């Protein structure tokens, strides 16, 4: 199989027939074998019935239906598991992603030997309440991850099959597949400006809270990807500097009292100095960071995948 199209959806029954007709027109001109995998994320409308009808009409169409709504990451995970193509392209089902982008995305993966191509909706048909937070979120993602893409959350992406078989998409981490791919050693990542179309049917399924959750997920994936194998490196370093700072402040308070006593004056009580409590707090927190690091190391060393690595070749 040359190409797999993985399309997660939730309550998109109005757009599915038009979408698959558009995809068929585009991909049939490419003269390649392909499949379309719709993942119905617990829709409450007639989406699954439409998918069943499309599967009967188009042998390339397959479907997965969730019992309830699990989220886009879960839908992509199951779609990736079922995909058999050498190239996997993901897109949204709401017709805001154009299937006309498929040939060039496919070419970039095959001919340029890229691991991942991420779409960039340079011109968006969204209100300012969505575009401004998106720009801030993408800026933070670039700075924290070191992956310089303009649009992490674009659903239109293309992958070499090795990428999606080497990473696990869970929680709400679908936004950060490029980051996970880079951490797994797939560094041939580019982006392509893609057409963003105005929504034709229905309403968006995401609220403003996705930006808060997205930022929290970004911190989570950054921490896990860097320190999951060695949590003591993070907690131990943080605990060390907190403890050292606390000791320095405590030593300074002690020196102040000693200097006052040397000149025969009445020294104030150490407990009346607010810096004493700052020093005490820092040393206690530093000790707790060390303890968290030790516990993290124990958990990490007991993990079943502690020595699981992605091996590219072996002779």
Residue pairs with C-beta under 8 A, 6 or more apart in sequence:
1 33
1 34
1 35
1 84
1 85
1 86
2 32
2 33
2 34
2 85
2 86
2 87
2 106
3 27
3 30
3 32
3 33
3 34
3 35
3 85
3 86
3 87
3 88
3 89
3 102
3 106
4 34
4 35
4 36
4 37
4 83
4 84
4 85
4 87
4 88
4 89
4 161
5 23
5 27
5 34
5 35
5 36
5 37
5 88
5 89
5 90
5 91
5 102
6 37
6 39
6 76
6 79
6 80
6 83
6 88
6 89
6 90
7 19
7 36
7 37
7 38
7 39
7 79
7 90
7 91
7 92
7 93
8 39
8 41
8 72
8 75
8 76
8 79
8 90
8 92
8 93
9 16
9 38
9 39
9 40
9 41
9 43
9 47
9 75
9 92
9 93
9 94
10 40
10 41
10 42
10 43
10 47
10 69
10 205
11 43
11 44
11 45
11 47
11 202
11 205
12 43
12 45
12 47
12 93
12 94
12 201
12 202
13 43
13 45
13 46
13 47
13 49
13 50
14 201
14 202
15 93
15 94
15 95
15 200
15 201
15 202
16 38
16 47
16 50
16 51
16 54
16 93
17 50
17 54
18 95
19 93
19 95
19 99
20 36
20 54
20 58
20 61
22 95
22 99
23 36
23 99
23 102
24 58
24 60
25 99
26 99
26 100
26 102
26 103
27 34
27 99
27 102
29 103
30 102
30 103
30 106
32 106
34 60
34 85
35 60
35 61
35 62
35 83
35 84
35 85
36 58
36 60
36 61
36 62
37 62
37 63
37 64
37 79
37 82
37 83
38 51
38 54
38 61
38 62
38 63
38 64
38 93
39 63
39 64
39 66
39 75
39 76
39 78
39 79
40 47
40 48
40 51
40 63
40 64
40 65
40 66
41 66
41 69
41 70
41 71
41 72
41 74
41 75
42 65
42 66
42 67
42 68
42 69
42 70
48 63
48 65
51 61
51 63
51 65
52 63
54 61
55 61
55 62
55 63
62 82
64 75
64 78
64 79
64 82
66 74
66 75
66 78
71 171
71 172
72 172
72 174
73 169
73 170
73 171
73 172
73 173
73 174
74 170
76 90
76 169
76 174
76 177
77 168
77 169
77 170
79 90
80 88
80 164
80 165
80 169
83 161
83 164
85 161
86 110
86 160
86 161
87 106
87 109
87 110
87 158
87 159
87 160
87 161
88 158
88 159
88 161
88 164
89 102
89 105
89 106
89 156
89 157
89 158
89 159
90 155
90 156
90 157
90 158
90 159
91 97
91 99
91 155
91 156
92 155
92 156
94 199
94 200
94 201
94 202
95 197
95 199
95 200
95 201
96 125
96 196
96 197
96 198
96 199
97 119
97 155
97 156
97 194
97 196
97 197
98 156
98 194
98 195
98 197
100 195
101 119
101 156
101 192
101 194
101 195
104 192
105 117
105 119
105 156
105 158
105 192
106 158
108 114
108 117
108 158
108 190
108 192
109 117
109 158
109 159
109 160
112 190
113 188
114 158
114 160
114 188
114 189
114 190
115 159
115 160
115 162
115 163
115 181
115 186
115 187
115 188
115 189
116 157
116 158
116 159
116 160
116 163
116 177
116 178
116 181
116 186
116 188
116 189
116 190
117 157
117 158
117 159
117 189
117 190
117 191
117 192
118 149
118 151
118 152
118 154
118 157
118 178
118 189
118 190
118 191
118 192
119 151
119 154
119 155
119 156
119 157
119 191
119 192
119 193
119 194
120 149
120 150
120 151
120 154
120 191
120 192
120 193
120 194
121 151
121 154
121 194
121 196
122 150
122 193
122 196
123 196
124 130
124 131
124 134
124 196
125 196
125 197
125 198
125 199
126 134
129 208
133 208
133 211
134 151
134 153
134 211
136 211
137 152
137 153
137 211
137 214
137 215
138 149
138 150
138 151
138 152
138 153
140 215
140 218
141 147
141 149
141 152
141 175
141 176
141 179
141 218
142 148
142 149
144 218
144 219
144 222
145 176
145 179
145 182
145 218
145 221
145 222
146 182
147 178
147 179
147 182
147 189
149 178
149 189
149 191
150 191
151 191
152 175
152 176
152 178
152 179
153 175
153 214
154 194
156 194
157 177
157 178
159 177
159 181
160 186
162 186
163 181
163 184
163 186
166 181
166 184
166 186
166 310
167 177
167 180
167 181
167 184
169 177
169 180
171 217
171 220
172 213
172 214
172 217
173 180
173 217
173 221
175 214
175 217
175 218
176 217
176 218
176 221
178 189
179 221
179 222
179 225
180 221
180 225
181 189
182 189
183 225
184 310
185 310
185 312
223 234
226 234
227 233
227 234
228 300
229 300
229 306
230 297
230 300
231 292
231 293
231 296
231 297
231 299
231 300
232 293
232 294
232 296
232 297
233 293
234 293
235 289
235 290
235 292
235 293
235 296
236 289
236 290
236 293
238 286
238 289
239 285
239 286
239 287
239 288
239 289
239 290
239 292
239 293
240 286
240 290
241 286
242 282
242 283
242 285
242 286
242 289
243 282
243 283
243 286
243 287
243 290
244 286
245 282
246 278
246 279
246 280
246 281
246 282
246 283
246 286
247 279
247 283
249 275
249 278
249 279
249 282
250 276
250 279
250 280
250 283
252 275
253 270
253 273
253 275
253 276
253 279
254 270
257 267
257 268
257 270
260 266
260 267
260 268
261 267
270 276
300 306
